[in-house]
């Protein structure tokens, strides 16, 4: 089957789409059902099995094995006798979807499906003899390993791959080997085989062809792509999958400072809350170190927000060129920088801002320009072009910055094109805030729909800027950082509305970062 949109996809992108589909309300069990049915239907439509012939399915303990369990069910519904071999301990089946389908065939389909559990490679000797001696077997389905393969293959999977290849070599005319999604052992992104892999007559891959799949490989004779019901919205809208991919965890041997260092530059005599919200977001997100650089006039005010805040100051009511030397050193220290919350648009501040942009351009440090920085940058766009930068304007700030008047947020087609074209022109990542957030790096476009009207209060944009910096500081690219920041900022608002009521504050959002993260994983 040739799909309408058939460019190749990485295993990481496929995992994002699976989780985003679930976020859209499509259970992963539905996707697994579609996957298994499509394999069984193709086996029958191609007449791989004649009258009274049997199929043997080698299943692992992951979702690839779960697909294999579904294939077994559907083949049995066609009247085929099926031999399912679980290569591994049933207690190690990793997902609820795979466990559900295992329980069905183990407990309820004992007439049409025979089951054997292999816990040790020696068990495979007997199974190999059964398949070789019984000439009724016409198909072997490889559902051992999916797209998560890496490194040396462990036993008993290792021996199971050897057995499949051995049987195929001896019984080439009689038996067809079909791999689900990818030949077990083959890297889905590169096509490399670091240890060993199943040699397949046919690979039935789901949604789109994986980047490492090629018929020129000695392990693959034919590839077919099959839709499993992942909708276009799973790719267009930011979802749980995008968020999970960027939510990094600390290494077991991590030291202080290795899990992100953020510099916040902003504040003025008129605004102390804005830089505080951005800084507290980084602190509560779990970033190791956050330094906030503000004019001296509000320094003590910010120190009183939290003992966790590290405040550096420069004399005066607004930041000015005298702060350049100290900020230059802090920029070297930081993993990501936010400039703009509460900064003001004084001439002396603009002079400093331009010099900072020159330094950032030279060092190519990941940064976020927000609030007043978006007003100051309108005459200096040449300094930010092509940098690892996120701009976070709302409709009004974008008009000041570029002169563009945006259509209504529900006009997805036109607003997507405007965002994509502008991001391409500026050669950076653009996050246009609104009831729907539009995010683009000039190559991709994403729309975020999380959030609620109650977030239209002062400070939520500062939280968003802080979140962008958090994802950047934990080693995510600008586009992916902007997508996850927009998504999670909206989740924070939704969480507070659900648990605190309609009248929550920006500080409520900041204080519930951990709770909101947990809530994403319970949906």
Beta strands, then each sheet from edge to edge (+ up, - down):
strand 1: 54-59
strand 2: 81-87
strand 3: 113-118
strand 4: 137-143
strand 5: 176-180
strand 6: 202-206
strand 7: 223-226
strand 8: 261-265
strand 9: 289-295
strand 10: 310-314
strand 11: 336-339
strand 12: 367-369
strand 13: 389-391
strand 14: 429-432
strand 15: 437-440
strand 16: 445-448
sheet 1: 3+ 2+ 1+ 4+ 5+ 6+ 7+
sheet 2: 10+ 9+ 8+ 11+ 12+ 13+ 14+ 15- 16+
end
